[in-house]
Amino acid sequence: MPSTTPEGQKLFIPALAPFYAHVIDLSWLIVRLTAGLMLLPHGIPKWQAGVAVFATGSLARRGIEPSLPLAYIVVFVETIGAVCIALGLFTRFFAAAAAIHLCVVMFTHMPQGFGWAARGYEYPLFWGLILFAIALRGGGPYSLDRKIGREL
């Protein structure tokens, strides 16, 4: 049994090489599903409460203008984009849009500091970097992008 993968990665348990070879591509599916499905619960309440309420209650209050068009973009990325990231459809586009969105969120949370418990910028930084990585790599082998033969 080889103690490394064809890509040169050292195996944690070399005796499980056949198992690793079989499930290696599933790891990216798990990352992509998690990122998309973790983003979705942030968009659904904004949509249910009303995009205008989110625009005035959150964006305009923070000085982010024009708040209404930007609120529609945020809700679209956090709902439709999140589902598309999870499914691996137009993955790079939506992951890049979500990463940019989370970069803005990160800067708005900077005054609270780093800590997640204080609503700081740790959480948006963490998920923004993961979504940036997804944007760089694409949907992976278990994605609708790969199924249709076009990675956007």
C-alpha positions in Angstrom: 0.0 0.0 0.0 1.3 3.4 -0.9 1.8 5.9 2.0 1.0 8.9 -0.2 -1.6 9.8 -2.8 -0.7 10.4 -6.5 -0.7 14.1 -5.6 2.0 13.5 -3.0 -0.2 13.9 0.0 0.8 11.8 3.0 -1.9 9.5 4.1 -3.0 9.7 7.8 -3.5 5.9 8.0 -1.7 4.3 5.1 -3.6 1.0 5.4 -6.7 3.0 4.4 -5.3 4.0 1.0 -8.1 2.3 -1.0 -10.7 4.1 1.1 -8.9 7.4 0.6 -8.7 6.9 -3.1 -12.5 6.2 -3.2 -13.6 9.2 -1.1 -11.0 11.9 -1.8 -13.3 13.8 -4.1 -16.1 13.8 -1.5 -14.1 16.1 0.7 -14.7 19.1 -1.7 -18.4 18.2 -1.9 -18.6 18.4 1.9 -16.9 21.8 2.0 -19.1 23.2 -0.8 -22.3 21.8 0.7 -21.4 23.1 4.2 -20.5 26.6 2.9 -23.7 26.9 0.8 -26.0 25.5 3.5 -24.4 27.7 6.2 -25.0 30.8 4.1 -28.6 30.0 3.3 -30.0 30.6 6.9 -28.6 34.1 6.7 -30.6 35.0 3.6 -34.0 33.4 4.3 -34.9 35.6 7.3 -34.0 38.7 5.3 -36.2 37.6 2.4 -39.1 36.6 4.8 -38.9 39.9 6.7 -38.8 41.9 3.5 -35.8 43.1 1.6 -36.8 46.7 2.3 -36.7 46.1 6.0 -33.2 44.7 5.7 -32.2 47.6 3.5 -33.3 50.3 6.0 -32.7 48.4 9.2 -29.2 47.1 8.5 -27.6 48.5 5.4 -28.8 52.2 5.5 -28.2 52.3 9.3 -24.5 51.3 8.7 -24.2 54.0 5.9 -24.2 51.4 3.1 -25.9 53.1 0.1 -27.8 52.7 -2.1 -29.3 50.3 0.5 -32.3 48.9 -1.4 -30.5 47.7 -4.6 -27.6 46.3 -2.5 -30.1 44.6 -0.2 -31.6 42.7 -3.2 -28.1 41.7 -4.2 -27.3 40.4 -0.7 -30.5 38.5 -0.3 -30.0 37.0 -3.8 -26.5 35.9 -3.0 -27.4 34.5 0.4 -30.4 32.5 -0.9 -30.1 31.6 -4.6 -26.3 31.9 -4.5 -26.1 29.7 -1.4 -28.3 27.0 -3.0 -26.2 27.2 -6.2 -22.9 26.9 -4.2 -24.3 23.8 -2.4 -25.4 22.2 -5.7 -22.2 23.3 -7.5 -24.1 25.3 -10.1 -22.3 28.5 -11.3 -20.1 27.8 -8.4 -17.2 30.2 -9.1 -19.5 33.1 -9.8 -21.6 32.7 -6.7 -18.7 31.8 -4.4 -16.8 34.9 -5.5 -20.0 37.1 -5.0 -20.4 35.6 -1.5 -16.7 36.1 -0.7 -17.0 39.8 -1.7 -20.2 40.1 0.4 -18.5 38.6 3.4 -15.5 40.9 2.9 -17.9 43.9 3.3 -19.5 42.2 6.3 -16.1 41.7 7.8 -15.2 45.4 7.6 -18.6 46.4 9.1 -17.9 44.1 12.1 -14.3 45.2 12.7 -15.2 47.7 15.4 -16.4 44.8 17.5 -13.0 43.1 17.3 -12.1 39.6 16.2 -14.2 37.4 18.5 -17.2 35.7 17.1 -19.1 35.9 20.5 -18.9 39.8 20.3 -20.3 39.7 16.7 -16.7 40.5 15.5 -15.2 39.8 12.2 -13.9 36.3 12.9 -17.0 34.5 11.4 -17.3 36.5 8.1 -13.5 36.3 7.6 -13.5 32.6 8.1 -16.4 31.9 5.7 -15.3 34.6 3.3 -11.9 32.8 2.9 -13.6 29.4 2.4 -15.9 30.9 -0.3 -12.8 32.5 -1.9 -11.2 29.1 -2.0 -14.3 27.6 -3.6 -14.3 30.4 -6.1 -10.7 29.6 -7.0 -11.2 25.8 -7.3 -14.7 25.6 -8.6 -17.4 23.1 -7.9 -15.3 20.0 -8.0 -16.1 16.5 -9.4 -19.5 16.2 -7.7 -21.1 19.4 -9.0 -23.7 20.4 -11.5 -21.1 22.5 -13.2 -19.0 19.4 -13.9 -22.2 17.5 -14.9 -23.1 20.1 -17.6 -19.5 20.4 -18.6 -19.1 24.1 -18.0 -17.6 25.7 -14.9 -18.4 29.3 -14.6 
